[in-house]
Amino acid sequence: MNKPSLPAAASQPLFIVGCVRSGTTLVRDLLRRQPDVICPEETHYFRFGEPFRTDSSNHTLLNLPTLKKHRDIDGVSPDDFEKMHGGSYSRGELMYRHVDHMARARGLESYKWFDKTPQNVYGLPLINAEFPEARFLHLVRNPLNVVASLKLGKVMKVPDVHGACNYWIEAVTIVRQMAPLLNGRLLELRYEDITADPVANMQRLLDFSGMGDRMDLYTPQDAHEERNQYLEILSPEEQQVIKDRCAALAVHYGYDLS
């Protein structure tokens, strides 16, 4: 890989993937409390299907307003990104350069890093190939509340209940198909368990990922209850659609939608 020289620990990143609206931002913010840990804003480097450095891929990465905004938050200027992109021959190389740029800006010579882009689940086979030592966290949330959040649309809006279901179904299906190939490098956590007991579940995540060991940074006050907003947002007919389409997969994670 034509990548910059990185600290040894930086070759073992963590990728947080799954369905949108499943708590990935919450876990990112908790994990960012660990010292000397780099996490870009959502990169989407592995999300899109066009081959890297094709015209379509270049246009998306260079011009998509959301990605430009995220890079601005990370301190990556348009000129910096063009240089990083132009010197990279694969998505993984670009990811390495992005993280290394952020680390150098913070003056870190030794660091660990993770990526929180739930939609990168669509590129899970490529991520696994480009980062053979990476670990993966799959966050899962009750599909009734995922679909309700998507219908509400405070962050992203998906009014079609079937489209919203497919966000959940496709992410879970991809992870379940890939799990046997990840050789123990996959941890699956439920959003509801994290919010109910953040201390215990962050201990599990830190033990699994190696992203840090500062458990004093978490307290029971980080907990909050799941509101089950689907009861207010979704009609009985919409709830039934979700149960019909998601129940078989949901039971694998302990959700009894019946």
Steps between C-alpha positions, in 0.01 A plus 500: 500500500633841405427649842686730738718351773274458802553392862460126552176545697352695209500188282225350720207739462139456602215548254156577643238391249133411482168659426464875530313626809634210708716688751828522312536870584446432870770232503735720297467779754561262789802345330645841412548563872799266494830689471704498178220351292422635153154476346405694186152620438310252284722430200274287274817381326372142474131578458469565128508234232703679232864382475744734669652772277243461227328818384186426694690419820718808464199725453327361809799517734618841384165676472237348729408784741464270801848357452651845449337613825634196685854560372476863609414381852804268485728786397558363151498788251385453138861530383616246758231258396578530131864414576399209722255371243741543208773307682276209594434198280239334721234593752717363779793721404274805506369401843854463633594845369190659648570358845871579483423861404280538809760338726781725377279806551462394865870431535446130567782261417328205667126457464214263429211566268152394406245587235131556569310487173206261532444490122855373452339165576437481123875479448567251776677246276734771367569634849587152617737453205675836539521486880561132584569580867197723545225430748134573438220615726150436372239702686144373486179670610139385507383550138172651620689792652743522208215535251321747728814716517539491122136595449533786750802619304687722744833385356394322182147447373366183337121526472450163325470238773639232266801715415562559869469127568757433231756719676478262795457175307790560259747604773416204721508258206842617382651463847349157552639383165845639580521389863653155427780666301600745773662232718397637837564862404131591521316623809125554487333720761143612538425870534254427781766319703748785460252764609386288796852415624763712323775414748484123451460524124781752454720260697409229250575730209835618635608145582405394148635796303810602692402865455587584861465397863368813675182363653492790744371710209160326515235509770142376545393858425581429136194273491160593365184309425385403153183699436334253261385792290356263242188481717430867424642535150395183318148393420390146591517414129858627473600311812360183348701549181818524707411193702424301186822597325751518789387244758704207368824699514410686818459184706872429447571807714240427765223721365158334515299724270185299552 
